[in-house]
Amino acid sequence: MSSSKTAAILVALIVVVGVIQAAMYVRSRQGVAPGPVASTMPPGPGMGPGMPGPGGPGRPGFQAPNVPAQAPDFTLPLAAGGDVQLKALLAKGPVLLCFFKTECQTSQKAVPKYEAFQSQYAGKGLQVLGIVQNPPEHAAYFARQNNMSVPMAVDPAPYAVSGSYGILNTPTLVLVGADGKTLKVVPSWNRSALNDLARDIAKLTGAEYRDVSTAQDGMPDMLPG
């Protein structure tokens, strides 16, 4: 092969490599989504209804579920053993349901803060129940790691209870009155909405109001689910 032909082939190869590198650079600048972040929780399915995503109120990540006006009854196994029925809980007073999954990053940050509902209002008639879209051992591990006393119920795949409540994002809080009617829904982490929920619960139970979160506790004002 002549030297001129060899040189032409080399030039062509250089051009092809340059085009490939340019295409890769453009792709990197287009904001290709990164891979999943490793969870600090034990591995498990826990993928309930709805997909997490960025956004603000009314957009993916903060969408309120279309919860029925009359909260659907259910019976679920508890991570600590035994079963729990919503109807039986409502016979004692209002219930705050907390839907979450242990590998959800917002749940990992937000759900331990919900212990404030348990400590401040449980003694005044409110009952708090975690509904976890994970195996029981993961729910129990989460509670131990975060020093939570909130009972944890397990909603196993295909997450029928979460589906009946129309859950779109985790975490999501649903306040149910003693009459079984849905009173308030707070999806994802929203400090203002959570403190408003605490005010409603204080009025409902006659307990003293206390903030769930303040600007000094290190949590942001909002986090998408």
Secondary structure, DSSP 4 states (H G I P E B T S, - for coil): --HHHHHHHHHHHHHHHHHHHHHHHHHHTTTPPPPPPPPSSPP-----SS------TTSTTSPPP---SBPPP-EEEBTTSSEEEHHHHHTTS-EEEEEE-TT-HHHHHHGGGGHHHHHHHGGGT-EEEEEESS-HHHHHHHHHHTT--S-EEE--TTTHHHHHTT--SSSEEEEE-TTSBEEEEEESEEHHHHHHHHHHHHHHHTPPP--S--TTSS--SEE--
